[in-house]
């Protein structure tokens, strides 16, 4: 079981700030594919991966990173400086 957190417009599109997900996904990309197949709102949120960043256990990561041993996955838009 993995905690999946959604921030900013990702949370708005999916409609949840977080959820627990039972998954056999090997990588972040596999998890995204599983989530996108659930419902249209997930597919919409993950439709443009260039507009997304991911953190595994609060460390910035990549979409091909393995999920073995990971407890938390967070999806968010890139941070913008000011």
C-alpha positions in Angstrom: 0.0 0.0 0.0 1.4 3.4 -1.0 0.2 6.8 0.0 -0.3 8.9 -3.1 -0.5 12.7 -2.7 -1.8 15.2 -5.2 -0.9 19.0 -5.2 -2.2 22.1 -6.9 -4.0 21.5 -10.2 -3.3 17.8 -10.0 -5.4 17.7 -6.8 -8.1 19.8 -8.4 -8.4 17.5 -11.5 -8.5 14.3 -9.4 -10.6 15.8 -6.6 -8.6 14.3 -3.8 -5.6 15.5 -1.8 -4.4 12.0 -1.1 -5.3 8.4 -1.2 -3.9 4.9 -0.3 -3.3 2.8 -3.4 -2.8 -0.9 -3.6 -0.5 -1.4 -6.6 1.8 -3.9 -8.2 3.4 -1.2 -10.2 7.2 -1.5 -10.6 7.9 2.1 -11.5 6.3 5.5 -11.2 5.3 5.3 -14.8 3.5 2.0 -14.2 1.6 3.6 -11.3 0.6 6.5 -13.5 -0.7 4.0 -16.1 -2.7 2.2 -13.5 -4.2 5.4 -12.1 -4.9 6.8 -15.6 -6.8 3.6 -16.5 -9.1 4.1 -13.4 -11.2 7.1 -14.5 -11.2 10.0 -16.9 -10.2 12.4 -14.2 -7.0 10.5 -13.5 -6.3 10.3 -17.3 -6.8 14.0 -17.6 -4.5 14.8 -14.6 -1.7 12.6 -16.0 -2.2 13.5 -19.7 0.9 15.8 -19.9 3.8 14.3 -17.9 6.0 17.2 -19.0 3.8 19.4 -16.7 4.3 17.1 -13.7 7.0 16.3 -11.2 7.1 13.4 -8.8 8.7 12.9 -5.4 9.2 9.5 -3.7 9.3 9.7 0.1 9.8 13.4 -0.2 12.7 13.3 -2.7 12.4 14.6 -6.2 12.5 11.6 -8.6 11.9 10.5 -12.1 9.0 8.6 -13.8 11.2 5.6 -14.4 12.2 5.3 -10.7 11.4 2.0 -9.0 8.6 1.9 -6.4 10.1 -0.9 -4.3 10.1 0.1 -0.6 8.5 3.5 -1.3 5.8 4.6 1.1 4.8 7.9 -0.4 4.4 9.2 -3.9 3.6 12.9 -4.5 2.6 14.4 -7.8 2.8 18.2 -8.4 3.4 20.8 -11.1 7.0 22.2 -11.5 7.8 24.9 -9.0 8.1 28.4 -10.4 10.5 31.0 -9.1 9.6 34.6 -8.5 
